[in-house]
């Protein structure tokens, strides 16, 4: 439906530094409201990432919900923090090869 979810503190949640995080549901085209700092940061991120005119105009917090982190093992945590399986495998290969890229 065009909504976005912004999760301030997601990295700390994945790292195990927090047990939960509040997520903001952002709805394009309705004006900026809610917690000013988080919503403004999310609005800027969505505007930069989106080509849709409605998303680039204004964004409002349509609601919030709480996320709880499941138990993660070290590998799962590293994979999520790497951002993708490709990044995780690239970093793992670099570690195993002593930091050389594709040699």
N, CA, C and O atoms as CSV, one atom per row, in Angstrom:
chain,resi,resn,atom,element,x,y,z
A,1,UNK,N,N,0.805,-1.196,0.000
A,1,UNK,CA,C,0.000,0.000,0.000
A,1,UNK,C,C,0.851,1.266,0.000
A,1,UNK,O,O,0.304,2.362,0.119
A,2,UNK,N,N,2.172,1.150,-0.129
A,2,UNK,CA,C,3.035,2.317,-0.214
A,2,UNK,C,C,3.592,2.804,1.107
A,2,UNK,O,O,4.341,3.781,1.126
A,3,UNK,N,N,3.252,2.158,2.212
A,3,UNK,CA,C,3.792,2.554,3.508
A,3,UNK,C,C,5.223,2.052,3.656
A,3,UNK,O,O,5.631,1.094,2.999
A,4,UNK,N,N,5.971,2.708,4.523
A,4,UNK,CA,C,7.338,2.323,4.839
A,4,UNK,C,C,7.424,2.052,6.328
A,4,UNK,O,O,6.626,2.579,7.102
A,5,UNK,N,N,8.388,1.233,6.739
A,5,UNK,CA,C,8.644,0.993,8.156
A,5,UNK,C,C,10.050,1.474,8.456
A,5,UNK,O,O,11.012,1.063,7.806
A,6,UNK,N,N,10.162,2.349,9.446
A,6,UNK,CA,C,11.453,2.882,9.883
A,6,UNK,C,C,11.699,2.361,11.294
A,6,UNK,O,O,10.848,2.501,12.172
A,7,UNK,N,N,12.875,1.757,11.509
A,7,UNK,CA,C,13.190,1.147,12.801
A,7,UNK,C,C,14.454,1.792,13.368
A,7,UNK,O,O,15.559,1.323,13.098
A,8,UNK,N,N,14.302,2.866,14.153
A,8,UNK,CA,C,15.483,3.452,14.794
A,8,UNK,C,C,16.074,2.438,15.770
A,8,UNK,O,O,15.334,1.802,16.521
A,9,UNK,N,N,17.381,2.280,15.769
A,9,UNK,CA,C,18.025,1.366,16.714
A,9,UNK,C,C,18.015,-0.088,16.288
A,9,UNK,O,O,18.236,-0.967,17.121
A,10,UNK,N,N,17.765,-0.373,15.013
A,10,UNK,CA,C,17.715,-1.774,14.564
A,10,UNK,C,C,19.062,-2.468,14.738
A,10,UNK,O,O,19.115,-3.654,15.067
A,11,UNK,N,N,20.147,-1.735,14.521
A,11,UNK,CA,C,21.481,-2.324,14.662
A,11,UNK,C,C,21.723,-2.780,16.102
A,11,UNK,O,O,22.255,-3.868,16.327
A,12,UNK,N,N,21.339,-1.962,17.068
A,12,UNK,CA,C,21.494,-2.327,18.485
A,12,UNK,C,C,20.619,-3.528,18.834
A,12,UNK,O,O,21.012,-4.370,19.643
A,13,UNK,N,N,19.440,-3.610,18.231
A,13,UNK,CA,C,18.556,-4.748,18.461
A,13,UNK,C,C,19.192,-6.034,17.943
A,13,UNK,O,O,19.184,-7.053,18.634
A,14,UNK,N,N,19.740,-5.990,16.735
A,14,UNK,CA,C,20.389,-7.174,16.156
A,14,UNK,C,C,21.644,-7.541,16.934
A,14,UNK,O,O,21.935,-8.722,17.119
A,15,UNK,N,N,22.391,-6.537,17.393
A,15,UNK,CA,C,23.615,-6.785,18.178
A,15,UNK,C,C,23.333,-7.382,19.547
A,15,UNK,O,O,24.251,-7.850,20.221
A,16,UNK,N,N,22.078,-7.370,19.963
A,16,UNK,CA,C,21.734,-7.897,21.279
A,16,UNK,C,C,21.879,-6.868,22.385
A,16,UNK,O,O,21.790,-7.213,23.563
A,17,UNK,N,N,22.103,-5.595,22.024
A,17,UNK,CA,C,22.238,-4.531,23.013
A,17,UNK,C,C,20.883,-4.080,23.545
A,17,UNK,O,O,20.805,-3.449,24.599
A,18,UNK,N,N,19.820,-4.402,22.820
A,18,UNK,CA,C,18.450,-4.066,23.217
A,18,UNK,C,C,17.586,-5.295,23.040
A,18,UNK,O,O,17.888,-6.157,22.215
A,19,UNK,N,N,16.509,-5.383,23.811
A,19,UNK,CA,C,15.612,-6.528,23.675
A,19,UNK,C,C,14.414,-6.211,22.780
A,19,UNK,O,O,13.732,-7.121,22.309
A,20,UNK,N,N,14.157,-4.912,22.544
A,20,UNK,CA,C,13.051,-4.533,21.678
A,20,UNK,C,C,13.330,-3.159,21.074
A,20,UNK,O,O,14.202,-2.426,21.540
A,21,UNK,N,N,12.575,-2.825,20.029
A,21,UNK,CA,C,12.704,-1.523,19.381
A,21,UNK,C,C,11.329,-1.095,18.887
A,21,UNK,O,O,10.520,-1.923,18.469
A,22,UNK,N,N,11.076,0.212,18.940
A,22,UNK,CA,C,9.824,0.743,18.423
A,22,UNK,C,C,9.993,1.048,16.936
A,22,UNK,O,O,10.949,1.715,16.538
A,23,UNK,N,N,9.074,0.565,16.127
A,23,UNK,CA,C,9.096,0.805,14.687
A,23,UNK,C,C,8.011,1.822,14.342
A,23,UNK,O,O,6.925,1.805,14.922
A,24,UNK,N,N,8.315,2.705,13.397
A,24,UNK,CA,C,7.352,3.698,12.927
A,24,UNK,C,C,6.816,3.278,11.571
A,24,UNK,O,O,7.587,2.901,10.689
A,25,UNK,N,N,5.516,3.341,11.399
A,25,UNK,CA,C,4.901,3.119,10.097
A,25,UNK,C,C,4.786,4.499,9.459
A,25,UNK,O,O,4.139,5.390,10.010
A,26,UNK,N,N,5.413,4.676,8.297
A,26,UNK,CA,C,5.422,5.969,7.624
A,26,UNK,C,C,4.549,5.907,6.377
A,26,UNK,O,O,4.669,4.995,5.559
A,27,UNK,N,N,3.680,6.887,6.250
A,27,UNK,CA,C,2.753,6.925,5.124
A,27,UNK,C,C,3.036,8.154,4.273
A,27,UNK,O,O,2.875,9.277,4.751
A,28,UNK,N,N,3.456,7.970,3.016
A,28,UNK,CA,C,3.735,9.107,2.133
A,28,UNK,C,C,2.487,9.945,1.846
A,28,UNK,O,O,1.366,9.439,1.816
A,29,UNK,N,N,2.720,11.234,1.638
A,29,UNK,CA,C,1.672,12.114,1.172
A,29,UNK,C,C,0.727,12.659,2.211
A,29,UNK,O,O,-0.321,13.194,1.849
A,30,UNK,N,N,1.047,12.550,3.497
A,30,UNK,CA,C,0.102,13.012,4.513
A,30,UNK,C,C,0.695,14.029,5.473
A,30,UNK,O,O,0.055,14.348,6.475
A,31,UNK,N,N,1.890,14.553,5.215
A,31,UNK,CA,C,2.491,15.543,6.107
A,31,UNK,C,C,3.356,14.877,7.149
A,31,UNK,O,O,3.174,13.694,7.438
A,32,UNK,N,N,4.296,15.611,7.721
A,32,UNK,CA,C,5.193,15.034,8.720
A,32,UNK,C,C,4.612,15.244,10.111
A,32,UNK,O,O,4.252,16.360,10.485
A,33,UNK,N,N,4.524,14.159,10.868
A,33,UNK,CA,C,4.037,14.220,12.246
A,33,UNK,C,C,4.767,13.166,13.056
A,33,UNK,O,O,5.600,12.437,12.517
A,34,UNK,N,N,4.468,13.077,14.329
A,34,UNK,CA,C,5.115,12.092,15.189
A,34,UNK,C,C,6.397,12.643,15.780
A,34,UNK,O,O,6.571,13.860,15.836
A,35,UNK,N,N,7.290,11.789,16.217
A,35,UNK,CA,C,8.555,12.204,16.817
A,35,UNK,C,C,9.388,12.912,15.744
A,35,UNK,O,O,9.769,12.283,14.757
A,36,UNK,N,N,9.679,14.205,15.915
A,36,UNK,CA,C,10.298,14.987,14.840
A,36,UNK,C,C,11.626,14.419,14.330
A,36,UNK,O,O,11.822,14.328,13.118
A,37,UNK,N,N,12.516,14.046,15.205
A,37,UNK,CA,C,13.831,13.604,14.768
A,37,UNK,C,C,13.749,12.306,13.968
A,37,UNK,O,O,14.294,12.224,12.867
A,38,UNK,N,N,13.087,11.309,14.499
A,38,UNK,CA,C,12.999,10.014,13.829
A,38,UNK,C,C,12.217,10.113,12.529
A,38,UNK,O,O,12.620,9.536,11.519
A,39,UNK,N,N,11.112,10.832,12.541
A,39,UNK,CA,C,10.299,10.939,11.338
A,39,UNK,C,C,11.034,11.726,10.263
A,39,UNK,O,O,10.991,11.355,9.090
A,40,UNK,N,N,11.708,12.806,10.646
A,40,UNK,CA,C,12.457,13.596,9.668
A,40,UNK,C,C,13.578,12.775,9.052
A,40,UNK,O,O,13.800,12.839,7.843
A,41,UNK,N,N,14.295,11.994,9.879
A,41,UNK,CA,C,15.368,11.147,9.363
A,41,UNK,C,C,14.803,10.092,8.417
A,41,UNK,O,O,15.380,9.823,7.364
A,42,UNK,N,N,13.681,9.501,8.795
A,42,UNK,CA,C,13.063,8.492,7.946
A,42,UNK,C,C,12.551,9.116,6.660
A,42,UNK,O,O,12.674,8.527,5.587
A,43,UNK,N,N,11.981,10.302,6.766
A,43,UNK,CA,C,11.479,10.988,5.580
A,43,UNK,C,C,12.610,11.273,4.605
A,43,UNK,O,O,12.451,11.099,3.397
A,44,UNK,N,N,13.744,11.709,5.122
A,44,UNK,CA,C,14.892,11.980,4.262
A,44,UNK,C,C,15.379,10.707,3.592
A,44,UNK,O,O,15.722,10.722,2.410
A,45,UNK,N,N,15.413,9.599,4.337
A,45,UNK,CA,C,15.857,8.325,3.777
A,45,UNK,C,C,14.910,7.839,2.699
A,45,UNK,O,O,15.347,7.374,1.646
A,46,UNK,N,N,13.616,7.943,2.954
A,46,UNK,CA,C,12.631,7.503,1.970
A,46,UNK,C,C,12.693,8.394,0.736
A,46,UNK,O,O,12.618,7.905,-0.391
A,47,UNK,N,N,12.830,9.703,0.950
A,47,UNK,CA,C,12.899,10.641,-0.178
A,47,UNK,C,C,14.106,10.345,-1.046
A,47,UNK,O,O,14.016,10.386,-2.273
A,48,UNK,N,N,15.241,10.045,-0.416
A,48,UNK,CA,C,16.455,9.751,-1.171
A,48,UNK,C,C,16.338,8.436,-1.929
A,48,UNK,O,O,16.888,8.303,-3.022
A,49,UNK,N,N,15.632,7.467,-1.366
A,49,UNK,CA,C,15.564,6.143,-1.962
A,49,UNK,C,C,14.414,5.979,-2.952
A,49,UNK,O,O,14.412,5.041,-3.749
A,50,UNK,N,N,13.449,6.873,-2.908
A,50,UNK,CA,C,12.243,6.689,-3.707
A,50,UNK,C,C,12.203,7.622,-4.899
A,50,UNK,O,O,12.656,8.764,-4.826
A,51,UNK,N,N,11.653,7.124,-6.002
A,51,UNK,CA,C,11.460,7.982,-7.165
A,51,UNK,C,C,10.011,8.416,-7.281
A,51,UNK,O,O,9.675,9.225,-8.145
A,52,UNK,N,N,9.146,7.889,-6.421
A,52,UNK,CA,C,7.727,8.231,-6.467
A,52,UNK,C,C,7.523,9.655,-5.959
A,52,UNK,O,O,8.047,10.019,-4.906
A,53,UNK,N,N,6.778,10.448,-6.687
A,53,UNK,CA,C,6.551,11.848,-6.315
A,53,UNK,C,C,5.840,11.950,-4.972
A,53,UNK,O,O,6.150,12.841,-4.181
A,54,UNK,N,N,4.902,11.063,-4.700
A,54,UNK,CA,C,4.179,11.124,-3.431
A,54,UNK,C,C,5.100,10.870,-2.256
A,54,UNK,O,O,4.986,11.533,-1.225
A,55,UNK,N,N,6.012,9.920,-2.396
A,55,UNK,CA,C,6.927,9.618,-1.304
A,55,UNK,C,C,7.919,10.743,-1.096
A,55,UNK,O,O,8.375,10.966,0.025
A,56,UNK,N,N,8.262,11.456,-2.160
A,56,UNK,CA,C,9.233,12.533,-2.065
A,56,UNK,C,C,8.629,13.798,-1.469
A,56,UNK,O,O,9.368,14.679,-1.030
A,57,UNK,N,N,7.309,13.910,-1.442
A,57,UNK,CA,C,6.687,15.134,-0.961
A,57,UNK,C,C,6.656,15.197,0.558
A,57,UNK,O,O,7.453,15.921,1.154
A,58,UNK,N,N,5.769,14.469,1.193
A,58,UNK,CA,C,5.651,14.502,2.653
A,58,UNK,C,C,5.369,13.107,3.184
A,58,UNK,O,O,4.815,12.264,2.479
A,59,UNK,N,N,5.753,12.871,4.435
A,59,UNK,CA,C,5.590,11.555,5.048
A,59,UNK,C,C,5.106,11.744,6.479
A,59,UNK,O,O,5.568,12.652,7.170
A,60,UNK,N,N,4.189,10.908,6.932
A,60,UNK,CA,C,3.686,10.997,8.301
A,60,UNK,C,C,3.822,9.658,8.996
A,60,UNK,O,O,3.783,8.605,8.360
A,61,UNK,N,N,3.980,9.710,10.302
A,61,UNK,CA,C,3.964,8.486,11.096
A,61,UNK,C,C,2.511,8.067,11.252
A,61,UNK,O,O,1.731,8.753,11.911
A,62,UNK,N,N,2.146,6.943,10.648
A,62,UNK,CA,C,0.768,6.467,10.691
A,62,UNK,C,C,0.522,5.575,11.903
A,62,UNK,O,O,-0.621,5.238,12.209
A,63,UNK,N,N,1.584,5.197,12.584
A,63,UNK,CA,C,1.447,4.359,13.756
A,63,UNK,C,C,2.792,3.813,14.179
A,63,UNK,O,O,3.804,4.040,13.515
A,64,UNK,N,N,2.800,3.101,15.272
A,64,UNK,CA,C,4.022,2.471,15.775
A,64,UNK,C,C,3.701,1.056,16.218
A,64,UNK,O,O,2.546,0.716,16.478
A,65,UNK,N,N,4.731,0.243,16.299
A,65,UNK,CA,C,4.603,-1.083,16.893
A,65,UNK,C,C,5.956,-1.474,17.460
A,65,UNK,O,O,6.981,-0.906,17.082
A,66,UNK,N,N,5.961,-2.437,18.360
A,66,UNK,CA,C,7.179,-2.873,19.045
A,66,UNK,C,C,7.678,-4.162,18.410
A,66,UNK,O,O,6.914,-5.103,18.196
A,67,UNK,N,N,8.983,-4.189,18.110
A,67,UNK,CA,C,9.638,-5.392,17.599
A,67,UNK,C,C,10.486,-6.003,18.703
A,67,UNK,O,O,11.193,-5.289,19.413
A,68,UNK,N,N,10.419,-7.291,18.846
A,68,UNK,CA,C,11.280,-8.006,19.781
A,68,UNK,C,C,12.242,-8.858,18.968
A,68,UNK,O,O,11.852,-9.468,17.972
A,69,UNK,N,N,13.484,-8.900,19.389
A,69,UNK,CA,C,14.489,-9.667,18.659
A,69,UNK,C,C,14.434,-11.130,19.078
A,69,UNK,O,O,14.383,-11.436,20.269
A,70,UNK,N,N,14.446,-12.033,18.103
A,70,UNK,CA,C,14.527,-13.451,18.443
A,70,UNK,C,C,15.950,-13.779,18.891
A,70,UNK,O,O,16.869,-12.980,18.709
A,71,UNK,N,N,16.116,-14.935,19.465
A,71,UNK,CA,C,17.461,-15.387,19.817
A,71,UNK,C,C,18.231,-15.629,18.526
A,71,UNK,O,O,17.786,-16.390,17.667
A,72,UNK,N,N,19.380,-14.984,18.391
A,72,UNK,CA,C,20.211,-15.151,17.202
A,72,UNK,C,C,21.553,-15.747,17.594
A,72,UNK,O,O,22.130,-15.377,18.617
A,73,UNK,N,N,22.050,-16.674,16.775
A,73,UNK,CA,C,23.407,-17.156,17.028
A,73,UNK,C,C,24.382,-16.187,16.357
A,73,UNK,O,O,23.949,-15.271,15.658
A,74,UNK,N,N,25.648,-16.367,16.551
A,74,UNK,CA,C,26.656,-15.452,16.036
A,74,UNK,C,C,26.633,-15.307,14.529
A,74,UNK,O,O,26.788,-14.204,14.005
A,75,UNK,N,N,26.440,-16.422,13.824
A,75,UNK,CA,C,26.414,-16.386,12.361
A,75,UNK,C,C,25.201,-15.609,11.860
A,75,UNK,O,O,25.324,-14.795,10.945
A,76,UNK,N,N,24.044,-15.849,12.444
A,76,UNK,CA,C,22.838,-15.128,12.043
A,76,UNK,C,C,23.002,-13.624,12.281
A,76,UNK,O,O,22.613,-12.802,11.450
A,77,UNK,N,N,23.579,-13.288,13.421
A,77,UNK,CA,C,23.809,-11.883,13.766
A,77,UNK,C,C,24.752,-11.225,12.748
A,77,UNK,O,O,24.477,-10.123,12.272
A,78,UNK,N,N,25.862,-11.898,12.412
A,78,UNK,CA,C,26.818,-11.369,11.434
A,78,UNK,C,C,26.176,-11.182,10.067
A,78,UNK,O,O,26.404,-10.172,9.401
A,79,UNK,N,N,25.368,-12.162,9.649
A,79,UNK,CA,C,24.716,-12.085,8.349
A,79,UNK,C,C,23.767,-10.893,8.286
A,79,UNK,O,O,23.779,-10.153,7.302
A,80,UNK,N,N,22.955,-10.693,9.305
A,80,UNK,CA,C,22.034,-9.563,9.310
A,80,UNK,C,C,22.777,-8.234,9.337
A,80,UNK,O,O,22.387,-7.293,8.645
A,81,UNK,N,N,23.839,-8.148,10.127
A,81,UNK,CA,C,24.597,-6.901,10.218
A,81,UNK,C,C,25.370,-6.610,8.930
A,81,UNK,O,O,25.645,-5.448,8.630
A,82,UNK,N,N,25.721,-7.641,8.169
A,82,UNK,CA,C,26.408,-7.440,6.890
A,82,UNK,C,C,25.465,-6.840,5.848
A,82,UNK,O,O,25.915,-6.204,4.895
A,83,UNK,N,N,24.173,-7.037,6.026
A,83,UNK,CA,C,23.198,-6.445,5.117
A,83,UNK,C,C,22.690,-7.378,4.040
A,83,UNK,O,O,21.601,-7.164,3.507
A,84,UNK,N,N,23.446,-8.405,3.706
A,84,UNK,CA,C,23.000,-9.376,2.710
A,84,UNK,C,C,23.911,-10.599,2.762
A,84,UNK,O,O,25.006,-10.550,3.322
A,85,UNK,N,N,23.447,-11.681,2.176
A,85,UNK,CA,C,24.251,-12.898,2.114
A,85,UNK,C,C,25.492,-12.672,1.263
A,85,UNK,O,O,26.551,-13.227,1.555
A,86,UNK,N,N,25.375,-11.861,0.209
A,86,UNK,CA,C,26.529,-11.566,-0.646
A,86,UNK,C,C,27.614,-10.852,0.161
A,86,UNK,O,O,28.784,-11.230,0.101
A,87,UNK,N,N,27.229,-9.822,0.913
A,87,UNK,CA,C,28.203,-9.098,1.733
A,87,UNK,C,C,28.823,-10.006,2.787
A,87,UNK,O,O,30.029,-9.951,3.027
A,88,UNK,N,N,28.000,-10.839,3.413
A,88,UNK,CA,C,28.484,-11.761,4.444
A,88,UNK,C,C,29.537,-12.703,3.863
A,88,UNK,O,O,30.607,-12.881,4.445
A,89,UNK,N,N,29.226,-13.312,2.700
A,89,UNK,CA,C,30.168,-14.253,2.080
A,89,UNK,C,C,31.440,-13.555,1.609
A,89,UNK,O,O,32.530,-14.112,1.736
A,90,UNK,N,N,31.317,-12.342,1.066
A,90,UNK,CA,C,32.492,-11.577,0.648
A,90,UNK,C,C,33.402,-11.293,1.852
A,90,UNK,O,O,34.616,-11.485,1.782
A,91,UNK,N,N,32.800,-10.836,2.949
A,91,UNK,CA,C,33.585,-10.542,4.150
A,91,UNK,C,C,34.237,-11.798,4.720
A,91,UNK,O,O,35.373,-11.757,5.193
A,92,UNK,N,N,33.513,-12.906,4.670
A,92,UNK,CA,C,34.050,-14.178,5.164
A,92,UNK,C,C,35.238,-14.621,4.307
A,92,UNK,O,O,36.250,-15.072,4.844
A,93,UNK,N,N,35.128,-14.501,3.003
A,93,UNK,CA,C,36.237,-14.855,2.099
A,93,UNK,C,C,37.451,-13.969,2.358
A,93,UNK,O,O,38.587,-14.443,2.349
A,94,UNK,N,N,37.207,-12.692,2.587
A,94,UNK,CA,C,38.317,-11.773,2.886
A,94,UNK,C,C,39.028,-12.166,4.180
A,94,UNK,O,O,40.256,-12.128,4.264
A,95,UNK,N,N,38.240,-12.544,5.183
A,95,UNK,CA,C,38.852,-12.961,6.453
A,95,UNK,C,C,39.686,-14.219,6.265
A,95,UNK,O,O,40.788,-14.329,6.802
A,96,UNK,N,N,39.148,-15.177,5.493
A,96,UNK,CA,C,39.845,-16.443,5.288
A,96,UNK,C,C,41.088,-16.288,4.425
A,96,UNK,O,O,42.043,-17.051,4.575
A,97,UNK,N,N,41.090,-15.296,3.509
A,97,UNK,CA,C,42.238,-15.106,2.622
A,97,UNK,C,C,43.238,-14.084,3.163
A,97,UNK,O,O,44.188,-13.708,2.477
A,98,UNK,N,N,43.020,-13.653,4.367
A,98,UNK,CA,C,43.935,-12.687,4.964
A,98,UNK,C,C,43.757,-11.271,4.457
A,98,UNK,O,O,44.697,-10.476,4.485
A,99,UNK,N,N,42.519,-10.939,3.979
A,99,UNK,CA,C,42.231,-9.576,3.548
A,99,UNK,C,C,42.444,-9.303,2.083
A,99,UNK,O,O,42.217,-8.182,1.628
A,100,UNK,N,N,42.880,-10.310,1.320
A,100,UNK,CA,C,43.080,-10.101,-0.129
A,100,UNK,C,C,41.744,-10.221,-0.860
A,100,UNK,O,O,40.913,-11.065,-0.522
A,101,UNK,N,N,41.550,-9.375,-1.857
A,101,UNK,CA,C,40.325,-9.400,-2.656
A,101,UNK,C,C,40.511,-10.239,-3.903
A,101,UNK,O,O,41.216,-9.838,-4.829
A,102,UNK,N,N,39.876,-11.408,-3.930
A,102,UNK,CA,C,39.831,-12.229,-5.129
A,102,UNK,C,C,41.160,-12.662,-5.707
A,102,UNK,O,O,41.241,-12.909,-6.910
A,103,UNK,N,N,42.193,-12.763,-4.913
A,103,UNK,CA,C,43.509,-13.193,-5.424
A,103,UNK,C,C,43.650,-14.691,-5.340
A,103,UNK,O,O,44.685,-15.237,-5.722
